[in-house]
Amino acid sequence: MNEPTSSAAVRPLLLVDDDATFVRVLSRALTSRGFEVIATTTPGDARAQARHRLPRYCVLDLKLGDENGLRLIPELHALVPDMRILLLTGYASIATAVEAIKRGAHDYLAKPVDADAVVRALLDIDGHADGDDEALPEAPEVPLALRRLEWEHIQRVLTECDGNISETARQLGMHRRTLQRKLGKHPVRERPSDND
C-alpha cells in the first residue's frame, strides 16, 4: 500500500457516498491533492469512521441509499465538532441548500462536480463563506417555471420530512410511486437567457 510521503501535509477527509465508482474516482483525485481519504458508502460506517479517525473534512452525499445525508450532518458534528462538511447532491434545490447550512454543512455543491471545486469548497479558497454570506444558490431574477417550482416544493417538503418518502407523499397528497418517479428525474433547469 502506498503511504503518503509527508504526513504533515496530509489532511484526513471522510468521503461518504453510496456510489462506489464515484467514491473510487473522487478518492483518487483527492488523495493526489493532499487528503488522506477515508471512504465509505454507508451512514453507519461513516459514523464509526468519524468516531475512530476524527477527520477534519467530510464530503457527504445527500442521498445515501434509503437514508438522507442531511440527518448525518449534526451527528458528524457531535463526533467531530470542528469537521468541515461539504454536501454534494445530484438533485440541487434551494430548500436543500438552506437546510444543509442550517444543519451545519459549510458548503453545498451540485453534482457533477470536479475534485478542484471540492477542494476549493473544503478549504474555502475562493472565500465561499465570506463574513455572514453563506454559500447558497442565488435567487433567480425571473420567475421560476411551474415544473421547477414543483421540484423546489417537493424538495422542501422532503427535507421537512427528513427524507421520508412515504410521509412526504402523504403531505403532498400524491401516491408514493408518483413521488418516487418525480424524484428520479433530474430537476428542471432554467434557460440561461430570459428570451424564450
Secondary structure, 3 states (H helix, E strand, C coil): CCCCCCCCCCEEEEEECCCHHHHHHHHHHHHCCCEEEEEECCHHHHHHHHHHHCCCEEEEECEECCEEHHHHHHHHHHHCCCCEEEEEECCCCHHHHHHHHHHCCCEEEECCCCHHHHHHHHHCCCCCCCCCCCCCCCCCCCCCCHHHHHHHHHHHHHHHCCCCHHHHHHHHCCCHHHHHHHHHCCCCCCCCCCCC
